Amino acid sequence: MTDAEKRVKELAAHAFGTWSKQNAYKSPKLITDAEGIYFYDDKGKTYIDFSSQLMCSNLGHKNKVVIEAIVKQAEKLPYMAPGFATESQMEAIEALNSIMPEGLNKFFISSSGTEANEAAAKLVRQAKAPAYKLISRYHSYHGATPTAAALTGDHRRGPSEQARCVVPGVRFAPDCYCYRCPFAMEYPSCNIQCARYLDYMFKEEGNIAAMVVEPVVGTNGRIVPPPEYFPLLRKICDDNDVFLIADEVMSGWFRTGKAFAMEHWNVKPDIMTTAKGATAAYTPLGVTAAADSVSDHFEENMFCHGHTYAYHALAASAVKPSVSEYRRLEASGLLKEVSDHLKVKLNELADKHECIGDVRGIGHFWALELVKNRKTKEPFNVKADKITGKPLMTAKISGEAMANGLFLNAWYDTLVIAPPLIITKEQVDEAIDILDKALVIGDNEVESTDIPASRSSEFS
Ligand SMILES: Cc1ncc(COP(=O)(O)O)c(C=O)c1O
């Protein structure tokens, strides 16, 4: 065993591996460098980052503009208590004001997406008291601490729930998941029942403070709603005096082609939360952005919230340069050119590989949903397999891709295609070639049909 291997084993022995049984976290891969869309391990092997790490390294690795700003701030003033104003905080708030949808003009800066959502829940529950219930959806992830975990629909809520580490008062609504419609209907004749049902749900439940949604569902499927969904949901929230919270932790920052996904439908939430791309992952930072509908309440009432690291000067210094880099990329035309190309290439994979049941997404945010049988839509794996540890087909495919120099995240049912926004068409082709070969593993286990892959991406 080399020295490096010994130290990695020591690391795993003394550090909790996240979202993992500890006996399955023994020898994480040692990464020693990264640049652009590539990262490198200690053996000198190169990997294409086809998921932007955790869908957060939107500007790729080693962006000079962002790094320079952080270095300057580190030398000058890395931290002041949140009660003081700093140049870095002012620049971050100005940058947020310049890019956030109009009307979202009061911000709280924390250190993560989870914290952004905790703050949002507190804001709406205080402002709408005594109403306290929060409505979320099953295909969702909103974070790891008690309120954010309670809002999470995926398997990560389970163990926290059993350990009484979630807060009460959350109810779950059906997803707008057209490939597996919870109402067994088809768009457009469904008349968007998944949204309309919420009017019934809100009225029957009562005491609802807010509905929390990922505008384009992230980890849990890159689910793009039909165009009518959000205008309808906004109206139903208004009719029932319920706040709408858009969790854009993953879907924000040009991931879907626009600065924020809600802009695709021109719908304004009362609160937008974000993190990840806000600093392109160069520093840890979360943002809770509120409209007057929420923030007015706090003029005469205490904003009962804060952290030692709120508005952290060093963390905040990455916001302004990130915003200017996103704007530069947008103006260059690269985003649109490459996302169109990515869509074509993923659709070609779906034509070729029978294990792909559905291809869907928008911008640089795509899912390949894998199935054993396109006709019955029988999946290789289900949600529970993530808890029991049953081997996943997605993991077999992503493991093979990794061995050949392509990193992509594997969910239980989908592969996550979310490359850094700086990726070129040629680099997309390089990645698709590796993925193309790895998908054969899935094809070898399908029951053949003559049904083509579904394209829920037709909304994008
Ligand atoms: C939609 C969404 N919300 C919240 C979070 C939590 O963010 P963080 O991991 O920064 O706490 C995530 C993380 O992946 C997310 O995707």
The ligand as an SDF file (V2000), in Angstrom:
LIG
                    3D

 16 16  0  0  0  0  0  0  0  0999 V2000
  -32.8840   21.1960   -4.5540 C   0  0  0  0  0  0  0  0  0  0  0  0
  -31.9390   21.1490   -3.4020 C   0  0  0  0  0  0  0  0  0  0  0  0
  -32.2380   21.8000   -2.2830 N   0  0  0  0  0  0  0  0  0  0  0  0
  -31.4240   21.7990   -1.2130 C   0  0  0  0  0  0  0  0  0  0  0  0
  -30.2230   21.1090   -1.2430 C   0  0  0  0  0  0  0  0  0  0  0  0
  -29.3230   21.1210   -0.0510 C   0  0  0  0  0  0  0  0  0  0  0  0
  -28.1970   21.8940   -0.3190 O   0  0  0  0  0  0  0  0  0  0  0  0
  -26.8400   21.6870    0.5170 P   0  0  0  0  0  0  0  0  0  0  0  0
  -26.3390   20.3310    0.1950 O   0  0  0  0  0  0  0  0  0  0  0  0
  -25.9670   22.7990    0.0440 O   0  0  0  0  0  0  0  0  0  0  0  0
  -27.1940   21.8210    1.9540 O   0  0  0  0  0  0  0  0  0  0  0  0
  -29.8540   20.4220   -2.3940 C   0  0  0  0  0  0  0  0  0  0  0  0
  -28.5990   19.6690   -2.4580 C   0  0  0  0  0  0  0  0  0  0  0  0
  -28.3310   18.9210   -3.3430 O   0  0  0  0  0  0  0  0  0  0  0  0
  -30.7460   20.4340   -3.4990 C   0  0  0  0  0  0  0  0  0  0  0  0
  -30.4540   19.7940   -4.6360 O   0  0  0  0  0  0  0  0  0  0  0  0
  1  2  1  0
  2  3  1  0
  2 15  2  0
  3  4  2  0
  4  5  1  0
  5  6  1  0
  5 12  2  0
  6  7  1  0
  7  8  1  0
  8  9  2  0
  8 10  1  0
  8 11  1  0
 12 13  1  0
 12 15  1  0
 13 14  2  0
 15 16  1  0
M  END
$$$$
